[in-house]
């Protein structure tokens, strides 16, 4: 850590977890778990919030570090899915509820 003090065991585990590529996949995992009929908005909203939170935490931990491609693609994909969901017709919205899981698999 940048504070100049030794890192505790818990901080070391947290640091390793936040550096793991699995963290970048968390929004995709949330989408696949939450999506279903009537839950499109919830799934996309939670996934987008997770993606943004991951980018923010990454910037707070390492202000000068470069962005990770997975982090940026997470935010872009889920923001696009949210915008599409907002402006979608009812039939498109039903299609998104049924097939957004497959779209996220393709996007991933």
N, CA, C and O of each residue as an XYZ file, in Angstrom:
432
protein
N       0.841     -1.184      0.000
C       0.000      0.000      0.000
C       0.885      1.247      0.000
O       2.059      1.177      0.366
N       0.346      2.341     -0.394
C       1.119      3.562     -0.570
C       1.294      4.357      0.720
O       1.952      5.397      0.690
N       0.744      3.924      1.842
C       0.797      4.705      3.069
C       2.147      4.633      3.759
O       2.373      5.392      4.701
N       3.057      3.760      3.340
C       4.365      3.648      3.949
C       4.393      2.701      5.134
O       5.463      2.471      5.698
N       3.287      2.155      5.524
C       3.253      1.188      6.621
C       3.175     -0.214      6.047
O       2.760     -0.389      4.901
N       3.566     -1.211      6.819
C       3.487     -2.589      6.312
C       2.034     -2.996      6.051
O       1.117     -2.591      6.766
N       1.857     -3.796      5.023
C       0.523     -4.267      4.654
C       0.122     -5.420      5.576
O       0.906     -6.345      5.788
N      -1.099     -5.369      6.126
C      -1.575     -6.458      6.966
C      -1.964     -7.634      6.080
O      -2.057     -7.500      4.860
N      -2.190     -8.785      6.701
C      -2.577     -9.980      5.944
C      -3.904     -9.769      5.231
O      -4.066    -10.183      4.083
N      -4.853     -9.126      5.903
C      -6.159     -8.878      5.281
C      -6.021     -7.925      4.102
O      -6.656     -8.127      3.067
N      -5.204     -6.895      4.246
C      -4.984     -5.960      3.143
C      -4.286     -6.646      1.978
O      -4.567     -6.341      0.819
N      -3.382     -7.566      2.276
C      -2.697     -8.313      1.225
C      -3.658     -9.196      0.453
O      -3.587     -9.271     -0.774
N      -4.559     -9.867      1.162
C      -5.564    -10.699      0.492
C      -6.499     -9.843     -0.343
O      -6.837    -10.207     -1.469
N      -6.921     -8.706      0.203
C      -7.794     -7.806     -0.536
C      -7.084     -7.279     -1.782
O      -7.684     -7.201     -2.854
N      -5.836     -6.927     -1.645
C      -5.065     -6.426     -2.782
C      -4.943     -7.486     -3.873
O      -5.103     -7.182     -5.055
N      -4.662     -8.723     -3.483
C      -4.562     -9.818     -4.461
C      -5.913    -10.061     -5.128
O      -5.974    -10.305     -6.333
N      -6.988     -9.998     -4.357
C      -8.321    -10.190     -4.917
C      -8.653     -9.093     -5.930
O      -9.162     -9.380     -7.013
N      -8.366     -7.845     -5.580
C      -8.674     -6.734     -6.479
C      -7.807     -6.748     -7.733
O      -8.208     -6.204     -8.762
N      -6.633     -7.356     -7.667
C      -5.763     -7.470     -8.835
C      -6.099     -8.675     -9.701
O      -5.566     -8.813    -10.802
N      -6.964     -9.534     -9.225
C      -7.316    -10.756     -9.944
C      -8.194    -10.443    -11.157
O      -9.054     -9.564    -11.088
N      -7.983    -11.162    -12.273
C      -8.856    -10.972    -13.435
C     -10.305    -11.374    -13.161
O     -11.212    -10.939    -13.870
N     -10.522    -12.191    -12.151
C     -11.881    -12.612    -11.811
C     -12.736    -11.404    -11.423
O     -13.939    -11.388    -11.683
N     -12.126    -10.402    -10.808
C     -12.866     -9.198    -10.426
C     -13.446     -8.524    -11.664
O     -14.569     -8.022    -11.618
N     -12.709     -8.504    -12.763
C     -13.198     -7.915    -13.998
C     -14.373     -8.672    -14.591
O     -15.137     -8.115    -15.379
N     -14.525     -9.936    -14.221
C     -15.635    -10.736    -14.726
C     -16.865    -10.670    -13.822
O     -17.920    -11.197    -14.176
N     -16.741    -10.041    -12.680
C     -17.843     -9.969    -11.722
C     -19.131     -9.395    -12.323
O     -20.199     -9.953    -12.070
N     -19.087     -8.303    -13.109
C     -20.333     -7.810    -13.692
C     -20.995     -8.822    -14.623
O     -22.222     -8.911    -14.675
N     -20.190     -9.578    -15.351
C     -20.729    -10.583    -16.279
C     -21.371    -11.728    -15.498
O     -22.413    -12.252    -15.892
N     -20.750    -12.104    -14.404
C     -21.305    -13.159    -13.555
C     -22.631    -12.689    -12.951
O     -23.607    -13.438    -12.919
N     -22.654    -11.451    -12.477
C     -23.891    -10.898    -11.910
C     -25.000    -10.875    -12.956
O     -26.148    -11.208    -12.661
N     -24.657    -10.484    -14.165
C     -25.655    -10.450    -15.247
C     -26.231    -11.836    -15.480
O     -27.447    -11.991    -15.588
N     -25.379    -12.839    -15.559
C     -25.871    -14.189    -15.851
C     -26.706    -14.756    -14.708
O     -27.615    -15.551    -14.943
N     -26.408    -14.358    -13.483
C     -27.167    -14.855    -12.331
C     -28.514    -14.139    -12.212
O     -29.522    -14.763    -11.878
N     -28.532    -12.845    -12.480
C     -29.735    -12.051    -12.225
C     -30.725    -11.973    -13.387
O     -31.919    -11.780    -13.159
N     -30.255    -12.118    -14.624
C     -31.123    -11.876    -15.771
C     -32.220    -12.936    -15.888
O     -32.012    -14.106    -15.565
N     -33.357    -12.511    -16.343
C     -34.494    -13.402    -16.544
C     -35.720    -12.564    -16.845
O     -35.652    -11.335    -16.836
N     -36.831    -13.213    -17.108
C     -38.059    -12.466    -17.402
C     -38.413    -11.502    -16.272
O     -38.536    -11.900    -15.114
N     -38.571    -10.236    -16.627
C     -38.937     -9.222    -15.643
C     -37.786     -8.688    -14.825
O     -37.998     -7.847    -13.951
N     -36.562     -9.151    -15.082
C     -35.422     -8.712    -14.278
C     -34.314     -8.085    -15.110
O     -33.189     -7.958    -14.625
N     -34.591     -7.693    -16.332
C     -33.563     -7.122    -17.208
C     -32.962     -5.862    -16.590
O     -31.740     -5.724    -16.536
N     -33.803     -4.947    -16.128
C     -33.313     -3.693    -15.566
C     -32.447     -3.939    -14.341
O     -31.396     -3.318    -14.186
N     -32.882     -4.839    -13.473
C     -32.112     -5.165    -12.283
C     -30.748     -5.732    -12.670
O     -29.723     -5.296    -12.145
N     -30.732     -6.695    -13.580
C     -29.482     -7.345    -13.973
C     -28.515     -6.355    -14.602
O     -27.332     -6.343    -14.260
N     -28.997     -5.533    -15.507
C     -28.122     -4.565    -16.177
C     -27.684     -3.479    -15.193
O     -26.526     -3.062    -15.212
N     -28.587     -3.023    -14.345
C     -28.242     -1.988    -13.369
C     -27.179     -2.442    -12.390
O     -26.223     -1.712    -12.126
N     -27.335     -3.634    -11.851
C     -26.344     -4.164    -10.908
C     -25.010     -4.393    -11.616
O     -23.951     -4.085    -11.069
N     -25.065     -4.927    -12.818
C     -23.829     -5.191    -13.570
C     -23.102     -3.899    -13.914
O     -21.878     -3.829    -13.805
N     -23.837     -2.885    -14.326
C     -23.227     -1.593    -14.631
C     -22.641     -0.960    -13.373
O     -21.538     -0.413    -13.410
N     -23.366     -1.029    -12.271
C     -22.866     -0.472    -11.007
C     -21.575     -1.183    -10.575
O     -20.628     -0.534    -10.132
N     -21.539     -2.498    -10.703
C     -20.319     -3.239    -10.369
C     -19.162     -2.839    -11.276
O     -18.037     -2.655    -10.810
N     -19.438     -2.706    -12.574
C     -18.384     -2.336    -13.522
C     -17.814     -0.956    -13.198
O     -16.598     -0.767    -13.219
N     -18.677     -0.002    -12.903
C     -18.222      1.349    -12.561
C     -17.457      1.329    -11.241
O     -16.424      1.987    -11.113
N     -17.953      0.583    -10.267
C     -17.272      0.492     -8.970
C     -15.874     -0.106     -9.120
O     -14.939      0.343     -8.456
N     -15.720     -1.099     -9.971
C     -14.412     -1.713    -10.192
C     -13.435     -0.704    -10.786
O     -12.274     -0.647    -10.380
N     -13.904      0.089    -11.744
C     -13.039      1.114    -12.349
C     -12.665      2.161    -11.294
O     -11.502      2.558    -11.209
N     -13.621      2.607    -10.501
C     -13.348      3.626     -9.482
C     -12.362      3.099     -8.441
O     -11.412      3.797     -8.087
N     -12.569      1.898     -7.955
C     -11.662      1.317     -6.963
C     -10.260      1.171     -7.559
O      -9.264      1.421     -6.881
N     -10.189      0.771     -8.814
C      -8.890      0.656     -9.471
C      -8.166      1.991     -9.555
O      -6.950      2.052     -9.373
N      -8.907      3.062     -9.829
C      -8.294      4.393     -9.900
C      -7.869      4.867     -8.525
O      -6.817      5.491     -8.386
N      -8.672      4.581     -7.499
C      -8.317      5.001     -6.142
C      -7.095      4.251     -5.622
O      -6.265      4.821     -4.914
N      -6.989      2.985     -5.971
C      -5.845      2.176     -5.522
C      -4.565      2.539     -6.251
O      -3.497      2.575     -5.640
N      -4.654      2.809     -7.545
C      -3.478      3.096     -8.371
C      -3.794      4.252     -9.312
O      -4.112      4.028    -10.480
N      -3.712      5.481     -8.819
C      -4.128      6.631     -9.625
C      -3.395      6.780    -10.963
O      -3.993      7.263    -11.925
N      -2.146      6.390    -11.054
C      -1.397      6.577    -12.286
C      -1.404      5.381    -13.211
O      -0.854      5.444    -14.311
N      -2.017      4.291    -12.784
C      -2.001      3.059    -13.583
C      -2.917      3.192    -14.792
O      -3.870      3.971    -14.794
N      -2.604      2.418    -15.808
C      -3.447      2.440    -17.011
C      -4.720      1.632    -16.762
O      -4.769      0.764    -15.890
N      -5.740      1.941    -17.549
C      -7.000      1.219    -17.442
C      -6.833     -0.182    -18.013
O      -6.058     -0.395    -18.945
N      -7.564     -1.128    -17.449
C      -7.570     -2.487    -17.975
C      -8.660     -2.590    -19.027
O      -9.747     -2.036    -18.866
N      -8.364     -3.299    -20.098
C      -9.318     -3.426    -21.202
C     -10.626     -4.054    -20.723
O     -11.703     -3.612    -21.122
N     -10.545     -5.069    -19.880
C     -11.753     -5.733    -19.391
C     -12.618     -4.759    -18.593
O     -13.842     -4.773    -18.721
N     -11.997     -3.918    -17.774
C     -12.771     -2.953    -16.990
C     -13.530     -1.983    -17.885
O     -14.707     -1.702    -17.656
N     -12.851     -1.479    -18.901
C     -13.483     -0.511    -19.800
C     -14.571     -1.178    -20.640
O     -15.643     -0.607    -20.842
N     -14.292     -2.380    -21.124
C     -15.316     -3.068    -21.922
C     -16.539     -3.401    -21.076
O     -17.658     -3.398    -21.590
N     -16.349     -3.688    -19.792
C     -17.479     -3.915    -18.886
C     -18.388     -2.690    -18.847
O     -19.598     -2.794    -19.046
N     -17.794     -1.541    -18.592
C     -18.582     -0.310    -18.471
C     -19.284      0.009    -19.791
O     -20.471      0.334    -19.802
N     -18.554     -0.083    -20.897
C     -19.139      0.245    -22.208
C     -20.295     -0.699    -22.535
O     -21.367     -0.250    -22.940
N     -20.082     -2.004    -22.359
C     -21.118     -2.978    -22.704
C     -22.372     -2.774    -21.866
O     -23.472     -2.700    -22.413
N     -22.225     -2.683    -20.555
C     -23.400     -2.583    -19.700
C     -24.068     -1.212    -19.787
O     -25.279     -1.110    -19.593
N     -23.310     -0.164    -20.073
C     -23.926      1.141    -20.318
C     -24.749      1.092    -21.605
O     -25.858      1.624    -21.657
N     -24.206      0.454    -22.643
C     -24.952      0.307    -23.896
C     -26.215     -0.522    -23.683
O     -27.273     -0.187    -24.215
N     -26.111     -1.603    -22.908
C     -27.287     -2.425    -22.623
C     -28.340     -1.623    -21.851
O     -29.537     -1.789    -22.085
N     -27.907     -0.763    -20.944
C     -28.847      0.062    -20.181
C     -29.545      1.064    -21.094
O     -30.761      1.240    -21.005
N     -28.795      1.715    -21.964
C     -29.387      2.694    -22.882
C     -30.352      2.010    -23.841
O     -31.444      2.518    -24.095
N     -29.956      0.873    -24.369
C     -30.852      0.124    -25.261
C     -32.132     -0.261    -24.530
O     -33.227     -0.143    -25.080
N     -31.991     -0.722    -23.287
C     -33.162     -1.097    -22.498
C     -34.090      0.063    -22.223
O     -35.308     -0.111    -22.184
N     -33.529      1.252    -22.031
C     -34.352      2.437    -21.760
C     -35.200      2.810    -22.961
O     -36.370      3.164    -22.815
N     -34.607      2.732    -24.161
C     -35.297      3.192    -25.358
C     -35.938      2.068    -26.169
O     -36.482      2.324    -27.244
N     -35.887      0.853    -25.686
C     -36.410     -0.291    -26.439
C     -37.938     -0.302    -26.446
O     -38.595      0.112    -25.490
N     -38.469     -0.787    -27.553
C     -39.917     -0.992    -27.639
C     -40.287     -2.167    -26.743
O     -39.401     -2.920    -26.338
N     -41.552     -2.347    -26.422
C     -41.944     -3.471    -25.568
C     -41.517     -4.837    -26.125
O     -41.101     -5.712    -25.366
N     -41.617     -5.019    -27.437
C     -41.221     -6.315    -27.994
C     -39.706     -6.507    -27.921
O     -39.231     -7.614    -27.665
N     -38.954     -5.440    -28.144
C     -37.494     -5.529    -28.020
C     -37.108     -5.774    -26.570
O     -36.165     -6.512    -26.284
N     -37.832     -5.160    -25.673
C     -37.558     -5.345    -24.247
C     -37.793     -6.805    -23.847
O     -37.006     -7.368    -23.086
N     -38.851     -7.413    -24.343
C     -39.095     -8.834    -24.058
C     -37.973     -9.692    -24.628
O     -37.525    -10.648    -23.997
N     -37.521     -9.333    -25.847
C     -36.417    -10.069    -26.461
C     -35.153     -9.932    -25.620
O     -34.434    -10.911    -25.419
N     -34.878     -8.729    -25.127
C     -33.708     -8.515    -24.279
C     -33.787     -9.323    -22.990
O     -32.785     -9.877    -22.536
N     -34.990     -9.390    -22.396
C     -35.155    -10.192    -21.184
C     -34.841    -11.655    -21.450
O     -34.295    -12.343    -20.587
N     -35.180    -12.130    -22.635
C     -34.959    -13.536    -22.973
C     -33.532    -13.831    -23.405
O     -32.991    -14.891    -23.088
N     -32.916    -12.894    -24.132
C     -31.634    -13.197    -24.772
C     -30.464    -12.322    -24.335
O     -29.388    -12.417    -24.926
N     -30.633    -11.485    -23.335
C     -29.506    -10.648    -22.910
C     -28.383    -11.472    -22.294
O     -27.221    -11.071    -22.347
N     -28.714    -12.608    -21.718
C     -27.666    -13.499    -21.214
C     -26.769    -13.983    -22.329
O     -25.549    -14.048    -22.174
N     -27.382    -14.329    -23.470
C     -26.607    -14.762    -24.625
C     -25.805    -13.604    -25.210
O     -24.668    -13.788    -25.647
N     -26.403    -12.403    -25.219
C     -25.663    -11.230    -25.693
C     -24.432    -10.961    -24.830
O     -23.367    -10.607    -25.336
N     -24.599    -11.135    -23.522
C     -23.447    -10.904    -22.640
C     -22.382    -11.983    -22.841
O     -21.191    -11.704    -22.707
N     -22.794    -13.202    -23.160
C     -21.805    -14.244    -23.471
C     -21.019    -13.896    -24.720
O     -19.812    -14.130    -24.784
N     -21.698    -13.337    -25.715
C     -21.009    -12.914    -26.943
C     -20.091    -11.734    -26.654
O     -18.963    -11.682    -27.144
N     -20.576    -10.792    -25.862
C     -19.792     -9.601    -25.523
C     -18.593     -9.900    -24.668
O     -17.594     -9.183    -24.722
N     -18.673    -10.935    -23.892
C     -17.598    -11.294    -22.981
C     -16.494    -11.868    -23.771
O     -15.466    -12.248    -23.210
